Amino acid sequence: MSMRVEPSGAACGARVVGVDLSAPLADTDISEIRSAWLEHAVLAFPDQQISDDDLERFTLAFGPFGDDPFIAPVPGRANVIAVRRDADEKTPIFAESWHTDWSFQAIPPAGTCLRSIIVPPVGGDTLFADQRAALDAMPQAMRSRLDGVIALHSAKRAYAPDGAYGEGDKGRSMSIMPSSEANIIQRHPLIRRHPETGRAAIYGAIGYIVGLEGVDDPESTLAELYAWQTQERFVCAQTWELDMVLMWDNRSVLHRATGGYEGHARLLHRTTIGEATGRFE
C-alpha cells in the first residue's frame, strides 16, 4: 500500500496512511511527508505501534532534536518527555492555552511529535489554529498596525517559580521543573515568514508573548489579536486514537490541549524537532 495523504477539510491538518513508522523511512517517503507537513501543518499517522526509539528516529528525519526546557525527560531518554495525566488528577489541564511550543527560545523549534500510549475513551482532543490562514484573512488595517512589530516572548507565566506550573502547582503527574530562567525575554517578529516555504504567518499568542515593542497599548492589541487568531474558522480538532503519531509545524500553527476526560488517564510521549535552518527571522 502506497502512502496516501488525506486532507482534513478544515483550515489545516491531514491524515497519512500507508506508511510504517516502526521502520526506517526511505528518502522518498521523508520527502513526501515533509511536503505534506509544510502544506497541511498538522499530520496524523494512525495505527502506528512504535517505540520511543522509533519516535526518535522519525523526529530526526525532519531535523535535529530541539531543546525541551522545564520538563524532565522520561527515564533513560534525553529527548523524550511524557505528557501525562493520571486518572485521579485534579490539577488544571496542561497546555490548555493557545501557544506555539517554546517560542520563548532564541531559535524556537520547527515542530513537535507526539505518540499516544494511553488514550481516554472521551475528550482530550488537541486543537490547532492555522496562523497562515489567520493572517491571510486579517483586515488590511489591522495587519498594517502589526507588520514590523516585535513581540517579547517569555516562559515566566508558565514556568517561573511563581508561574502556573511553578512551586504552587501541587499534585501534577508530569515532571515539570520551574526555574528563574523562565523570566528570560526573547524578541521575535509578530508576523514572520516561514524559513522553508516563505509563507507569512502570525507567530505566537498571549501566554508566551508578554509584550509588544513600539505599541501604545500592547495588552489591548494582544487581546484583539488573540480573539482574531483563534477564531473557529481557523481551527481544526485532532481526536486521539491509540497508537497514533501526530506531528505539527510550530511555525505555522498554534495549538492547545483540551480536557473532558475526568476519571481517565492520558499518556503521550513527545519529541521536539529543532529548526534545521539554524535561523529565526
Disulfide bonds with the S-S distance in Angstrom:
none
